[in-house]
């Protein structure tokens, strides 16, 4: 597993726990514990912290985009795993450094996270939502 993929897995697990407890627990403590537990050999944790800080600072915008891109799925009805994988994927797609993580890589990584942590249809759901957002981004560019 690549270090970026491992970093995204740690972010997903941390966001999952934070979301599970209705964002009442200290996310920084959760992330630090998960880095120690799941990424003991990880040399560079800056990517993890950049994702966590970016996602939390854009949380309301990300949630609105999810609701708009998946109108038949109210946010609270989306599984915790899928909701947080979408947040990671959308953050990288919309706010991330495109030179560092091209849009198609961001989408593919989110799909892989969904397949690893989510349910049977998670990969397809994530692909559908992120694909919709990506198509909108492409239209705006033109």
Rosetta constraint file for C-alpha pairs under 8 A:
AtomPair CA 1 CA 5 HARMONIC 6.40 0.50
AtomPair CA 1 CA 6 HARMONIC 6.39 0.50
AtomPair CA 2 CA 6 HARMONIC 6.16 0.50
AtomPair CA 3 CA 7 HARMONIC 5.96 0.50
AtomPair CA 3 CA 42 HARMONIC 6.81 0.50
AtomPair CA 4 CA 8 HARMONIC 6.20 0.50
AtomPair CA 4 CA 47 HARMONIC 7.55 0.50
AtomPair CA 5 CA 9 HARMONIC 6.21 0.50
AtomPair CA 5 CA 109 HARMONIC 7.22 0.50
AtomPair CA 6 CA 10 HARMONIC 6.26 0.50
AtomPair CA 6 CA 39 HARMONIC 7.27 0.50
AtomPair CA 7 CA 11 HARMONIC 6.26 0.50
AtomPair CA 7 CA 39 HARMONIC 7.78 0.50
AtomPair CA 7 CA 45 HARMONIC 7.45 0.50
AtomPair CA 7 CA 47 HARMONIC 6.99 0.50
AtomPair CA 7 CA 48 HARMONIC 5.46 0.50
AtomPair CA 8 CA 12 HARMONIC 6.05 0.50
AtomPair CA 8 CA 48 HARMONIC 6.85 0.50
AtomPair CA 8 CA 88 HARMONIC 7.78 0.50
AtomPair CA 8 CA 113 HARMONIC 7.90 0.50
AtomPair CA 9 CA 13 HARMONIC 6.14 0.50
AtomPair CA 9 CA 113 HARMONIC 6.82 0.50
AtomPair CA 10 CA 14 HARMONIC 6.05 0.50
AtomPair CA 10 CA 31 HARMONIC 7.28 0.50
AtomPair CA 10 CA 34 HARMONIC 6.20 0.50
AtomPair CA 10 CA 35 HARMONIC 6.61 0.50
AtomPair CA 10 CA 38 HARMONIC 6.96 0.50
AtomPair CA 10 CA 39 HARMONIC 7.69 0.50
AtomPair CA 10 CA 48 HARMONIC 7.50 0.50
AtomPair CA 11 CA 15 HARMONIC 6.03 0.50
AtomPair CA 11 CA 31 HARMONIC 7.00 0.50
AtomPair CA 11 CA 48 HARMONIC 6.24 0.50
AtomPair CA 11 CA 51 HARMONIC 7.32 0.50
AtomPair CA 11 CA 52 HARMONIC 6.54 0.50
AtomPair CA 12 CA 16 HARMONIC 5.96 0.50
AtomPair CA 12 CA 81 HARMONIC 7.55 0.50
AtomPair CA 12 CA 84 HARMONIC 6.25 0.50
AtomPair CA 12 CA 85 HARMONIC 6.38 0.50
AtomPair CA 12 CA 88 HARMONIC 7.48 0.50
AtomPair CA 13 CA 17 HARMONIC 6.34 0.50
AtomPair CA 13 CA 34 HARMONIC 7.67 0.50
AtomPair CA 14 CA 18 HARMONIC 6.20 0.50
AtomPair CA 14 CA 27 HARMONIC 7.13 0.50
AtomPair CA 14 CA 30 HARMONIC 5.79 0.50
AtomPair CA 14 CA 31 HARMONIC 5.39 0.50
AtomPair CA 14 CA 34 HARMONIC 6.78 0.50
AtomPair CA 15 CA 19 HARMONIC 5.86 0.50
AtomPair CA 15 CA 27 HARMONIC 7.53 0.50
AtomPair CA 15 CA 84 HARMONIC 6.35 0.50
AtomPair CA 16 CA 20 HARMONIC 5.89 0.50
AtomPair CA 16 CA 80 HARMONIC 6.12 0.50
AtomPair CA 16 CA 81 HARMONIC 6.26 0.50
AtomPair CA 16 CA 84 HARMONIC 6.49 0.50
AtomPair CA 17 CA 21 HARMONIC 6.35 0.50
AtomPair CA 17 CA 30 HARMONIC 7.61 0.50
AtomPair CA 18 CA 22 HARMONIC 6.49 0.50
AtomPair CA 18 CA 23 HARMONIC 4.87 0.50
AtomPair CA 18 CA 24 HARMONIC 7.01 0.50
AtomPair CA 18 CA 25 HARMONIC 6.02 0.50
AtomPair CA 18 CA 26 HARMONIC 7.53 0.50
AtomPair CA 18 CA 27 HARMONIC 6.04 0.50
AtomPair CA 18 CA 30 HARMONIC 7.47 0.50
AtomPair CA 19 CA 23 HARMONIC 5.12 0.50
AtomPair CA 19 CA 80 HARMONIC 7.03 0.50
AtomPair CA 20 CA 80 HARMONIC 7.10 0.50
AtomPair CA 21 CA 25 HARMONIC 6.55 0.50
AtomPair CA 23 CA 27 HARMONIC 7.72 0.50
AtomPair CA 25 CA 30 HARMONIC 7.81 0.50
AtomPair CA 26 CA 30 HARMONIC 6.47 0.50
AtomPair CA 27 CA 31 HARMONIC 6.09 0.50
AtomPair CA 28 CA 32 HARMONIC 6.09 0.50
AtomPair CA 29 CA 33 HARMONIC 6.12 0.50
AtomPair CA 30 CA 34 HARMONIC 6.17 0.50
AtomPair CA 31 CA 35 HARMONIC 6.09 0.50
AtomPair CA 32 CA 36 HARMONIC 6.32 0.50
AtomPair CA 33 CA 37 HARMONIC 6.10 0.50
AtomPair CA 34 CA 38 HARMONIC 5.60 0.50
AtomPair CA 34 CA 39 HARMONIC 7.26 0.50
AtomPair CA 35 CA 39 HARMONIC 4.83 0.50
AtomPair CA 35 CA 40 HARMONIC 6.59 0.50
AtomPair CA 35 CA 42 HARMONIC 7.98 0.50
AtomPair CA 35 CA 45 HARMONIC 7.98 0.50
AtomPair CA 36 CA 40 HARMONIC 5.24 0.50
AtomPair CA 45 CA 49 HARMONIC 6.52 0.50
AtomPair CA 46 CA 50 HARMONIC 5.99 0.50
AtomPair CA 47 CA 51 HARMONIC 6.19 0.50
AtomPair CA 48 CA 52 HARMONIC 6.21 0.50
AtomPair CA 49 CA 53 HARMONIC 5.94 0.50
AtomPair CA 50 CA 54 HARMONIC 5.88 0.50
AtomPair CA 51 CA 55 HARMONIC 5.92 0.50
AtomPair CA 51 CA 88 HARMONIC 7.31 0.50
AtomPair CA 51 CA 91 HARMONIC 7.73 0.50
AtomPair CA 51 CA 92 HARMONIC 7.96 0.50
AtomPair CA 52 CA 56 HARMONIC 6.12 0.50
AtomPair CA 53 CA 57 HARMONIC 6.01 0.50
AtomPair CA 54 CA 58 HARMONIC 6.17 0.50
AtomPair CA 54 CA 91 HARMONIC 7.13 0.50
AtomPair CA 54 CA 95 HARMONIC 7.95 0.50
AtomPair CA 55 CA 59 HARMONIC 5.58 0.50
AtomPair CA 55 CA 62 HARMONIC 7.77 0.50
AtomPair CA 55 CA 87 HARMONIC 6.68 0.50
AtomPair CA 55 CA 88 HARMONIC 6.82 0.50
AtomPair CA 55 CA 91 HARMONIC 6.05 0.50
AtomPair CA 58 CA 62 HARMONIC 6.07 0.50
AtomPair CA 58 CA 91 HARMONIC 7.84 0.50
AtomPair CA 59 CA 63 HARMONIC 6.07 0.50
AtomPair CA 59 CA 87 HARMONIC 7.72 0.50
AtomPair CA 60 CA 64 HARMONIC 6.23 0.50
AtomPair CA 61 CA 65 HARMONIC 6.25 0.50
AtomPair CA 62 CA 66 HARMONIC 6.24 0.50
AtomPair CA 62 CA 87 HARMONIC 6.12 0.50
AtomPair CA 62 CA 90 HARMONIC 6.80 0.50
AtomPair CA 62 CA 91 HARMONIC 7.17 0.50
AtomPair CA 63 CA 67 HARMONIC 6.24 0.50
AtomPair CA 63 CA 75 HARMONIC 7.22 0.50
AtomPair CA 63 CA 87 HARMONIC 7.54 0.50
AtomPair CA 64 CA 68 HARMONIC 6.15 0.50
AtomPair CA 65 CA 69 HARMONIC 5.94 0.50
AtomPair CA 66 CA 70 HARMONIC 5.86 0.50
AtomPair CA 66 CA 71 HARMONIC 7.97 0.50
AtomPair CA 66 CA 75 HARMONIC 7.27 0.50
AtomPair CA 66 CA 86 HARMONIC 7.43 0.50
AtomPair CA 66 CA 129 HARMONIC 7.39 0.50
AtomPair CA 67 CA 71 HARMONIC 5.35 0.50
AtomPair CA 67 CA 73 HARMONIC 7.03 0.50
AtomPair CA 67 CA 74 HARMONIC 6.26 0.50
AtomPair CA 67 CA 75 HARMONIC 6.21 0.50
AtomPair CA 69 CA 129 HARMONIC 5.77 0.50
AtomPair CA 69 CA 132 HARMONIC 6.49 0.50
AtomPair CA 69 CA 133 HARMONIC 6.66 0.50
AtomPair CA 70 CA 74 HARMONIC 7.70 0.50
AtomPair CA 70 CA 129 HARMONIC 6.30 0.50
AtomPair CA 73 CA 77 HARMONIC 6.17 0.50
AtomPair CA 73 CA 78 HARMONIC 6.34 0.50
AtomPair CA 74 CA 78 HARMONIC 6.73 0.50
AtomPair CA 75 CA 83 HARMONIC 7.29 0.50
AtomPair CA 78 CA 82 HARMONIC 6.40 0.50
AtomPair CA 78 CA 83 HARMONIC 5.84 0.50
AtomPair CA 79 CA 83 HARMONIC 6.00 0.50
AtomPair CA 80 CA 84 HARMONIC 6.19 0.50
AtomPair CA 81 CA 85 HARMONIC 6.07 0.50
AtomPair CA 81 CA 114 HARMONIC 7.25 0.50
AtomPair CA 81 CA 117 HARMONIC 6.71 0.50
AtomPair CA 81 CA 118 HARMONIC 5.77 0.50
AtomPair CA 82 CA 86 HARMONIC 6.01 0.50
AtomPair CA 82 CA 114 HARMONIC 6.47 0.50
AtomPair CA 82 CA 118 HARMONIC 6.46 0.50
AtomPair CA 82 CA 122 HARMONIC 6.44 0.50
AtomPair CA 82 CA 126 HARMONIC 7.01 0.50
AtomPair CA 83 CA 87 HARMONIC 6.36 0.50
AtomPair CA 84 CA 88 HARMONIC 6.26 0.50
AtomPair CA 85 CA 89 HARMONIC 6.11 0.50
AtomPair CA 85 CA 110 HARMONIC 5.89 0.50
AtomPair CA 85 CA 113 HARMONIC 6.74 0.50
AtomPair CA 85 CA 114 HARMONIC 6.43 0.50
AtomPair CA 85 CA 126 HARMONIC 7.62 0.50
AtomPair CA 86 CA 90 HARMONIC 5.79 0.50
AtomPair CA 86 CA 110 HARMONIC 7.04 0.50
AtomPair CA 86 CA 126 HARMONIC 6.41 0.50
AtomPair CA 86 CA 129 HARMONIC 7.90 0.50
AtomPair CA 86 CA 130 HARMONIC 7.40 0.50
AtomPair CA 87 CA 91 HARMONIC 5.89 0.50
AtomPair CA 88 CA 92 HARMONIC 6.28 0.50
AtomPair CA 88 CA 110 HARMONIC 7.12 0.50
AtomPair CA 89 CA 93 HARMONIC 5.99 0.50
AtomPair CA 89 CA 106 HARMONIC 5.70 0.50
AtomPair CA 89 CA 107 HARMONIC 5.98 0.50
AtomPair CA 89 CA 109 HARMONIC 7.54 0.50
AtomPair CA 89 CA 110 HARMONIC 5.26 0.50
AtomPair CA 89 CA 130 HARMONIC 7.22 0.50
AtomPair CA 90 CA 94 HARMONIC 5.82 0.50
AtomPair CA 90 CA 95 HARMONIC 7.87 0.50
AtomPair CA 90 CA 130 HARMONIC 6.86 0.50
AtomPair CA 91 CA 95 HARMONIC 5.33 0.50
AtomPair CA 91 CA 96 HARMONIC 6.27 0.50
AtomPair CA 92 CA 96 HARMONIC 4.24 0.50
AtomPair CA 92 CA 97 HARMONIC 7.36 0.50
AtomPair CA 92 CA 101 HARMONIC 7.25 0.50
AtomPair CA 92 CA 103 HARMONIC 7.47 0.50
AtomPair CA 92 CA 106 HARMONIC 5.92 0.50
AtomPair CA 93 CA 98 HARMONIC 7.72 0.50
AtomPair CA 93 CA 102 HARMONIC 7.76 0.50
AtomPair CA 93 CA 103 HARMONIC 5.26 0.50
AtomPair CA 93 CA 106 HARMONIC 6.01 0.50
AtomPair CA 93 CA 107 HARMONIC 7.38 0.50
AtomPair CA 93 CA 134 HARMONIC 7.65 0.50
AtomPair CA 96 CA 100 HARMONIC 7.96 0.50
AtomPair CA 96 CA 101 HARMONIC 7.09 0.50
AtomPair CA 97 CA 101 HARMONIC 6.07 0.50
AtomPair CA 97 CA 102 HARMONIC 7.73 0.50
AtomPair CA 98 CA 102 HARMONIC 4.65 0.50
AtomPair CA 98 CA 103 HARMONIC 6.59 0.50
AtomPair CA 101 CA 105 HARMONIC 6.09 0.50
AtomPair CA 101 CA 106 HARMONIC 6.19 0.50
AtomPair CA 102 CA 106 HARMONIC 6.36 0.50
AtomPair CA 103 CA 107 HARMONIC 6.26 0.50
AtomPair CA 103 CA 134 HARMONIC 7.69 0.50
AtomPair CA 104 CA 108 HARMONIC 6.05 0.50
AtomPair CA 105 CA 109 HARMONIC 5.95 0.50
AtomPair CA 106 CA 110 HARMONIC 6.23 0.50
AtomPair CA 107 CA 111 HARMONIC 6.26 0.50
AtomPair CA 107 CA 127 HARMONIC 6.95 0.50
AtomPair CA 107 CA 130 HARMONIC 6.40 0.50
AtomPair CA 107 CA 131 HARMONIC 7.65 0.50
AtomPair CA 108 CA 112 HARMONIC 6.24 0.50
AtomPair CA 109 CA 113 HARMONIC 6.24 0.50
AtomPair CA 110 CA 114 HARMONIC 6.16 0.50
AtomPair CA 110 CA 126 HARMONIC 7.06 0.50
AtomPair CA 111 CA 115 HARMONIC 6.20 0.50
AtomPair CA 111 CA 122 HARMONIC 7.79 0.50
AtomPair CA 111 CA 123 HARMONIC 4.93 0.50
AtomPair CA 111 CA 124 HARMONIC 7.64 0.50
AtomPair CA 111 CA 126 HARMONIC 5.99 0.50
AtomPair CA 111 CA 127 HARMONIC 6.16 0.50
AtomPair CA 112 CA 116 HARMONIC 6.17 0.50
AtomPair CA 112 CA 123 HARMONIC 7.10 0.50
AtomPair CA 113 CA 117 HARMONIC 6.00 0.50
AtomPair CA 113 CA 118 HARMONIC 7.58 0.50
AtomPair CA 114 CA 118 HARMONIC 4.78 0.50
AtomPair CA 114 CA 119 HARMONIC 7.52 0.50
AtomPair CA 114 CA 122 HARMONIC 5.39 0.50
AtomPair CA 114 CA 123 HARMONIC 5.18 0.50
AtomPair CA 114 CA 126 HARMONIC 7.05 0.50
AtomPair CA 115 CA 119 HARMONIC 7.07 0.50
AtomPair CA 115 CA 120 HARMONIC 7.47 0.50
AtomPair CA 115 CA 122 HARMONIC 6.31 0.50
AtomPair CA 115 CA 123 HARMONIC 5.29 0.50
AtomPair CA 118 CA 122 HARMONIC 5.42 0.50
AtomPair CA 118 CA 123 HARMONIC 7.68 0.50
AtomPair CA 121 CA 125 HARMONIC 6.24 0.50
AtomPair CA 122 CA 126 HARMONIC 6.04 0.50
AtomPair CA 123 CA 127 HARMONIC 6.04 0.50
AtomPair CA 124 CA 128 HARMONIC 6.04 0.50
AtomPair CA 125 CA 129 HARMONIC 6.28 0.50
AtomPair CA 126 CA 130 HARMONIC 5.99 0.50
AtomPair CA 127 CA 131 HARMONIC 5.61 0.50
AtomPair CA 128 CA 132 HARMONIC 6.11 0.50
AtomPair CA 129 CA 133 HARMONIC 6.44 0.50
AtomPair CA 130 CA 134 HARMONIC 6.03 0.50
AtomPair CA 131 CA 135 HARMONIC 6.14 0.50
AtomPair CA 132 CA 136 HARMONIC 6.37 0.50
AtomPair CA 133 CA 137 HARMONIC 6.25 0.50
AtomPair CA 134 CA 138 HARMONIC 6.27 0.50
AtomPair CA 135 CA 139 HARMONIC 6.30 0.50
AtomPair CA 136 CA 140 HARMONIC 6.32 0.50
AtomPair CA 137 CA 141 HARMONIC 6.37 0.50
AtomPair CA 138 CA 142 HARMONIC 6.64 0.50
